[in-house]
Amino acid sequence: MIPLRANPRPHTRPRPHTRSLLAASAALAVTAGLALAGSGQAAATAPAGADAAATTVQPAGHSYAATLNGTARFKAGSMTVTCEVSSSVPSAGAGDNNRIPAAPGNTNPAGPVVSTINPPAYSDCAANVPGVDIKITTSGTWGVSMQYGSPSTASLTVPSGGMVLKSTGLANCTVTAAPDGPATFPTTFTNGAPSQIGVADAAVPVRTEGGFGCPTSATTALLSATYDITDVTDPASQIIVSG
């Protein structure tokens, strides 16, 4: 399954899965920031304001996928973690996740169009120093709220605890995103072929647990990433946000 762009680059080079202890540790907090995530059935929060523009998302009723374009970058201080692969795709038995509401629900005359997505999967993640392996697990239903404007936005909601990053090796740490309840942060939505959701240095609350080398004082992590949004129902169509 997005100021949005995180310096995307093609997936041409394999990245090492282990790196140095300190960077990995801070990276842990960052990667948790990757958490658009959380646990529970959280729906994206509509932007506040009585003068929100009318929004229409098309094609009505179509399913869509979000696929990482380049790398997802997570930062905590001077430490960095990157993931090469990430996506949120429709799945059997997931109800209306990753689906634009059917008409007339795909139009809101005074605000955003809200839907839900399956938790994005992450793989090929590495910290910037050797000595640890990193694994990210996600769960729950995540929310997306698409609002037409200049620029258009796609606020993402992280359900509580729906993303957990664990490091093993020289540092054994557990980083949980949105630990105390759902967290929402804004991204930019850009119409195109494909359309894209992008985020740059979005702050996400995290809790870090572990021993030596773990950034237990970190309370937030930063996420930068760009996702291509593609129509799964009709690959020849584009997902478009308009007024």
Protein Blocks (a to p, Z undefined) as FASTA:
>chain_A
ZZmbgoiacdfbccdfbdcfklmmmmmmmmmmmmmgdedjddddddedjkbccdddddeh
iacddddehjadddehjbccddfbdcddddehiljghiacddfklpcfbbcddddddddd
dehiacfbehiacddddedjddddddddddddddddddehiaccddehjbccdddehklb
ccddddddddddddddddehiacddddeddehiafkbcbdcdddddddddfklmmbccdd
dZZ
